[in-house]
Amino acid sequence: MNTPSTSPYVTLISSDGFEFIVSRDAACVAGTIKKMLDPQSAGVVLEKVCEYLYYNLKHKDAKDVPDMEIPPELCLELLMAADYLHV
Amino acid sequence: MPARSLNKMATQACIKNIGSILDVGEAPYELVRPLLVKLQNPEQLRQIELNSRQICELDGEVWLQFIKRDVPNWDKKPHEPRNPNNWHKIYRKLCAESKRELEDDGAALKAEMDRIKNEQAKNTIHRVELNIVKVPEGMVSHGRTIKPARKPDLHDRVMQVPPNPNERVKRGLDGEGDRRRSTRTAAPPPTKGKLKLKQFRKEAKAIGHFSHQQQNRGQPGVWKAQDMRVKPVSVNQNIVTAPRCLIDEHRKPASPRPIDPSIKPPTVFAPRKRRIEHDATSSPVTSINEERENRLRAFTNPSSVKKSAPASNLPKSTPIPDRSNTHTSASTSAAAASLDQLFDEDIPMSSIENSTTLTIPKPPIATPIISPPETSARDSPASGYRIPRPNTSSPSNGGVRRTRPMKSKAPVDIFMPHPKRQRLV
């Protein structure tokens, strides 16, 4: 997923390599894309996701692993990201 | 994977912080459904609906959950909206209805309680001012209480004659006459019938009081404080005599005191005519006396000592009390002479030292035989006991009967250096 820096147009790239350049406003109709386009929010959420990925790998073989810490302000967005990522 | 999915972990984190969630954004209802069912505040749900419109249509089940919780008898009322978007309206309506019903029930209960309280209040006892109520006879109203017209004191009690049943009618009339004369009572003069009834009641009380007193304590003549608290007495009788009961009690013969059977009166023995016939079966008293005689003789006349020489002709008067009398003045030779004369009639008179005292022919008969030895405790064998005498006068000790015998001191015989206690059985 591309996250460009403050230009009126954004590029959306699919998983099979197709790119689509659309205006930012159009893309922000989708709340999920809008959040992903937010540099602050997107970065933090992505960072958490990466953390989770490592956390998962680390405890791959273990049992009864304590849950990862999730700050309350991120929990909803993290939920949405996890749902989106099927994680 | 042993670790939980991010989805689950994120959901858990959201539930933990559910109080602060007011917007789920574009998240689909299915995603946030586990979150919404955990909501406790319907107002919060409404906010989420407003912020995330996609929730409105599907959150009916959450509203139903609220209705079930907050509205009693929800299933008896129409609780499903035609438009699923209007679940919140249904909820509000039903809540208002239930609240109204609760208030109505509360008001009804309160009314019922007030009614019961009022009914109970009617049955309680209230104070009544005595101005309205008629004061009984012989009593005077003192504001909130009533008291007898005049407080009787001890003087009244002594002066009052307890009513005699035989004189009831007569007294009634006299009482009326007195009442007219006296001005002390504040009550109006009662009728004849009431007066008689009052007199009768007083008699009963007085008789009962006095008899009760005697039964319980048996101490006539002794007044206690509770006797001074007098029942209300009519003040109209100005009779000046002692109470009849006391008079009767004073006059009646004194009842003989019950004698304690364990107390035996001292045995008094009649004088023997011939003391020479003294033998082994004689009583110990005489032997003691003889011993004493001998010793006395030994003191006075050491030359002539005779043992067991009883006088042949003794005067009828017993030597015991006389000797006791003379023993007290035994220091004098005259006494010794008289003593010798008493007991040693066989002995010639020449043995007596002082012949001049022979002029005392006979010893003074101090006391008769039967009289109790009251002077010397030494001589009486059972000296600790007193012979009970009939009560010829008022008791000297206030009517207290001695229930136990007096403790007796050991009889001390001055003629015997080491007294042997020989008690008469």
Interface residues (C-beta under 8 A of the other chain):
Chain A: A30 G31 T32 K35 V49 Y52 Y55 N56 H59 K60 D61 A62 K63 D64 V65 D67 M68 I70 P72 C75 L76 L78 L79 M80 A81 A82 D83 L85 V87
Chain B: M1 P2 A3 R4 S5 L6 N7 M9 A10 T11 Q12 A13 C14 K16 N17 S20 I21 V24 G25 E26 A27 L31 V32
